[in-house]
Amino acid sequence: MKQDLPRAPLSRRDALRYMALSPLAASLLSATVSTAQASASTAPGHIVIVGGGAGALMVLARLRSALNTPTITVIAPNEKHIYQPGQIFVAAGEYKPQDIIFDNRGYIGQDVRWIKDEVQTFDPQHNKLTTQSGQEVAYDFLIVATGVQTRYEQVEGLTADMIGKNGISSVYLSDLALGTADGGELTHTWFNDVREASKTSKPRVLCTQPSTPIKCGGVPQKILYLCDDYLRKEKLTAEFTFATAGEKLFSLPQIDEALHKAQERYGNITNKFGHDLVRIDPIAKTATFHHKYEVQGQYDKELKEYDMIDKEEDVTLEYDFIHITPPMSAVDAVANSLLAWQKGTAAGWLEVDRETLQHKRFANVFGIGDTCGIPMAKTGGSARHQAPIVVENLVSVMNGQKPLAKYDGYTVCPLKIAYGEIIMAEFNYDGLAPSFPALNPATPRWLWWEFDLYALQPLYRNAMLNGLM
Ligand SMILES: Cc1cc2nc3c(=O)[nH]c(=O)nc-3n(C[C@H](O)[C@H](O)[C@H](O)COP(=O)(O)OP(=O)(O)OC[C@H]3O[C@@H](n4cnc5c(N)ncnc54)[C@H](O)[C@@H]3O)c2cc1C
């Protein structure tokens, strides 16, 4: 190996749990991910990786094993790395904020040139880019791993600094460049505020989900259920509303049904589908949604069916507490460049092939992680399965061969429907793809909660980011 692997410190209790869960973890997590090439390639070329998050580090570790004498530059501003899935456990009060933030340096070896800056513009026609400080960097091969940006300002009346005040929270609040993640802690305070209010009244709690793609699509519902359960543990209750721009709780019917069942158990959740948050008044405590729906029109005798008429209206709801999942987009440097899809539903996201992850117009460019404009959920689980594909295909292209490895669309969403219960939704382009087919994936399990809470973070830090899994 060309680097000393950074290790996460573990408490004795966590180490014991980790040891108990790790055989399961190893079999689960290695199920579909092949390791990089058996023998290192001597293919030449300067590779630039843009980003310092999950996808970038996973692909970097694998590339350093796959190439004999790699020439790699990483461009990323963040000295600190955030284990973003852990923000949910911070919100739930299970992790402390420091459990999810750690140094990036150990993952970016001394043999790698690290430019601590952000890319401002990409010029793929001339194989170069420019950083914010004006540095021009040329490359032979480029990997884009810039994730998403949250767009709180796209909701009228909302700015990120309003989170944590007036009953507003958002677990997504973080600054990846600075290595801060305040959303988890603020949302835990919000849980406590909702609980306090429930002792004397029945507060109205709104949880929203926007119409844009978001990272880990299950997050808005994880917050909804965990907050409801947080009250239930003390025999308290509130009026919960889940207002989502979507038309379902989950895209896959089995999981959708399981989530409806979970909601029935609570008995205090109202769903408002087709509701996209567009405006907020933090003083009056009202949230306005653009509501799209269909009504039945006239009966068409020829087609033997009713016409459906599209309707739109603005709906304003009052709340006492609101958890906002903001609209998200690709970062400006990608969205405003020739690397992005120029039109269509994926406009602004990185234009890569959904299987090879190679750019569709610039053959020396690949993408990994949330920035990719592919029809699949944006999760760290996706990035983990994409990393070996990107490396194999990039090395093939460096050797003048065709990229043949194919990403099957694998992703995973551990849906926390209560404290101690997770529905582990694993799926790919074809549908459900459970690592353990014998276990019904729609069944909530304590086992997945233990795995997620105790095993995943050390596995992420010690194995996944080091390209070992
Ligand atoms: C609350 C929450 C819960 C989640 N839960 C789960 C879960 O349970 N399971 C799961 O698998 N996933 C989960 N995710 C999603 C997971 O964290 C992301 O999908 C994953 O981090 C994506 O990796 P990435 O490399 O694409 O982006 P990121 O890890 O976000 O990294 C992006 C990197 O790009 C850098 N960057 C941005 N712009 C530029 C630029 N112009 N120039 C240079 N660098 C730039 C950033 O500083 C950062 O280093 C969750 C996310 C959140 C927020």
The ligand as a Gaussian input file, in Angstrom:
#p B3LYP/6-31G(d) Opt

LIG

0 1
 C      -28.475000      13.907000       6.386000
 C      -27.907000      12.918000       5.384000
 C      -28.136000      11.562000       5.546000
 C      -27.613000      10.647000       4.640000
 N      -27.836000       9.315000       4.836000
 C      -27.257000       8.407000       4.016000
 C      -27.376000       7.017000       4.268000
 O      -28.012000       6.594000       5.245000
 N      -26.774000       6.143000       3.414000
 C      -26.036000       6.589000       2.347000
 O      -25.497000       5.760000       1.616000
 N      -25.928000       7.906000       2.060000
 C      -26.503000       8.828000       2.872000
 N      -26.353000      10.170000       2.623000
 C      -25.771000      10.619000       1.337000
 C      -24.247000      10.575000       1.277000
 O      -23.675000      11.308000       2.327000
 C      -23.834000      11.189000      -0.056000
 O      -24.551000      10.540000      -1.081000
 C      -22.352000      11.009000      -0.323000
 O      -21.623000      11.769000       0.605000
 C      -22.034000      11.434000      -1.754000
 O      -20.655000      11.498000      -1.966000
 P      -20.067000      12.579000      -2.999000
 O      -18.610000      12.356000      -3.031000
 O      -20.840000      12.543000      -4.257000
 O      -20.397000      14.001000      -2.340000
 P      -19.915000      14.567000      -0.966000
 O      -19.512000      13.485000      -0.047000
 O      -20.995000      15.496000      -0.514000
 O      -18.609000      15.396000      -1.309000
 C      -18.571000      16.471000      -2.208000
 C      -17.190000      17.081000      -2.135000
 O      -16.996000      17.990000      -3.213000
 C      -16.397000      19.161000      -2.719000
 N      -16.706000      20.238000      -3.661000
 C      -17.900000      20.808000      -3.932000
 N      -17.776000      21.723000      -4.891000
 C      -16.483000      21.723000      -5.258000
 C      -15.747000      22.442000      -6.211000
 N      -16.299000      23.363000      -7.003000
 N      -14.416000      22.198000      -6.318000
 C      -13.813000      21.269000      -5.523000
 N      -14.476000      20.549000      -4.618000
 C      -15.798000      20.776000      -4.474000
 C      -16.973000      19.314000      -1.324000
 O      -16.196000      20.192000      -0.528000
 C      -16.918000      17.878000      -0.861000
 O      -15.631000      17.571000      -0.424000
 C      -26.859000      11.113000       3.529000
 C      -26.615000      12.491000       3.377000
 C      -27.119000      13.383000       4.292000
 C      -26.841000      14.865000       4.111000

